[in-house]
Amino acid sequence: MRGKPTKIITAGNIVQVQTFERVNRQAPKIKRIDASTWVNTETGVIHQPEPKESRKASLRTSMSKLRDIINANTEHPENTLWATLTYAENMTDTKRLYKDFVRFWMRLCFYCEKNGHGKPEYINAAEPQERGAWHCHVLILWQNKAPFIPNADLAKLWKHGFVKIVATTDCDNLGAYLSAYLSDTIDTETKASKKGARLHLYPPSMKFYRLSQGIKKPTAEWTSERKAHDIVKDFRKTYETQKTIYFGEKQSTITYEHYNRLPAKETKT
């Protein structure tokens, strides 16, 4: 390959180019001490992240994956509905949340079949409120334009409280928009938003998002730096940042570039 090692990730209309100054082709010699502690046997350095930081890193990784999955399935935002399902009561049981969602989904699929809407797919993310109560966000996706479903009908199918539907047709990077909203739970600890203080409410083994079987996954491949930039040369560049990683005493810089296949939308005046 010519140039620096480069990875290109394609998720719907969004293409991410990751350019590595160098890659570590030798795995470090790691010896695990317990579930959360390990030692690099070459350097003697012991790694034991704080539980909160470890959980935060895990959720950040999951959030990044969720962003790409959303983008891989929302090339046509008009085919989607974004809904929030909340409880009338102070419901704090995450296992019940998932069971209630499964039953809701079965009812919704029956409703869609009965009304000729076709079978949808879903991307579901759970989120705690400040008081400890749980609710879930769900992207409902169809092969064609999303049907009109009255909010009252969706609330009857949910059965447990309130439903709010938000339009997504004006967003050309739905993954970034929705994952930024959800990631406040991990990172934000300001007076305006106390979502960051809710991190402890996520059980350690909890999978905070779930997908139906028909959901598409983003694709990733290693290529040359030249070929990657040739692929995106006609796309709109939306974001660039860098990160430094370490291999023992060595370090490498990764450049992240985000591109959108779609032209920027005109601002209404």
Buried (B, 14 or more C-beta within 10 A) or exposed (E): EEEBBBBBBBBBBBBBBBBBBBEEEEEEEEEEEEEEEBBBEEEEEEEEEEEEEEBBEBBEEBBBBBBBBBBBBBBBBEBBBBBBBBBEEEBBEBEEBBEBBEBBBEBBBEBBEEEEBEEBBBBBBBBBBEEEBBBBBBBBBBEEEBBEBEEEBBBEBBEBBEBBBEEBEEBBBBBBBBBEBBBBBBBBEEEEEEBBEBBEBBEEEBEBBBBBEEBBEBEEEEBBBEBBBEBBEEBBEBEEEEEEBEBEEEEBEBBBBBBBBEEEEEEEE
